[in-house]
Amino acid sequence: MDRRLFLLSSASAAALAQSPNETIRMGLIGAGGRGRTVTGEFKKDPKLRVHAVCDVYEPNLEAGLSAAGPGAKAYRNYKQLLDDKDVDVVLIATPEHWHHRMVLDAIAAGKDVYVEKPLCHSPEEGKELVEVQRKSDRIVQVGMQRRSYNLYKEARDLRRKGELGTVRMVRTYWLNNQASIRESPFGGPIDWEQWLGPAKARTGAIEKNPAHFFNWRHMSDYAGGIVIDQGAHIYDSIHMIMDAGYPTAVNASACKGHIAGADQPESVVVIAEYPQDFLAVFTINYSAMRYEQRADQLNAYDGDKARMDIGREFLRVYPSASPAAPSIAKEQPGGFTQATTDHVANFLECVRTRKEPAAPIEKGFHAALILQLANLSLEQGKKILWNADRLEVEG
């Protein structure tokens, strides 16, 4: 960051820190479904105004402006939005392949950032993001909302208090059912070259294709597959509850992909090893039976005193001497939705106070890294060892 941008950034931070009642002006970059949903959470703050919306796909831009409310500016290039000096913070809700570049540019422009997970597309991107953010005074919150969910905070506190004893194994799953990718035509104009962005730099020209646009999560040119897209939430919650971060090793196995039109597997098992001497096993299966949403995710923490099960909206602790009857049982209908509300509120509080947010950039890197190493394990057919001191793969 050059001196001019640094001084502007510092002045902006000081102004917000000194004036907590000042209106925060937000810019939305990526006005798809998730971007519009999270924008709604931002608007719950009475002292926030959505100042601008940017998208390269015209139907999304129009929908984003509608979600933003009266007076929001329209941009079709995110750098123009970042140049807008009336924008204080940005919400980045684009496909994964753009996160790294946009966060770097937003920090350089002196904006605070709320970026959807996964934070980055590779370990190299993650390392750069952490380094740049540390050298700046910018607040960066990664959209891993379980860190702001009171049910998961309680689970962490129970583990810290010793209610579970020593935990050596964490078993998790995420189940869904998907037979094929979405087959839809474009509903309006799109700036295809701009949407490709970093993907084109990595792979070369890619023909304009609505299947890629609507199903980017399943395409290796733009994302790490659903194992990263969903697994980032799961591993981040494990890291939160277990006070863990970098792994020592990651191994993965997968069936061949069977979702028609996708080039990533949908049935994957990941085993991560940690220096605290525990294993975290994640199973994702998008060719399973369709489960009730409350039961489509489960995280089981196996301790030598008790087992703790936590799902979207429940937490139960089972003493080892009485496995059929939980000693703690909590149900929180609607809590999973409230987690995003609280996560956005935490970000905006930190914008005003300059305190560290619930999901800082390092935590986003930790979660993304596990799954990137899992994909590397699938590619190389072996366990991947990670050196946390040098932040690189061993061997």
Summary of the structure (lengths in Angstrom):
residues: 395
radius of gyration: 21.0
end to end distance: 33.6
largest distance: 64.0
contacts: 1362
relative contact order: 0.16
helix: 41%
strand: 24%
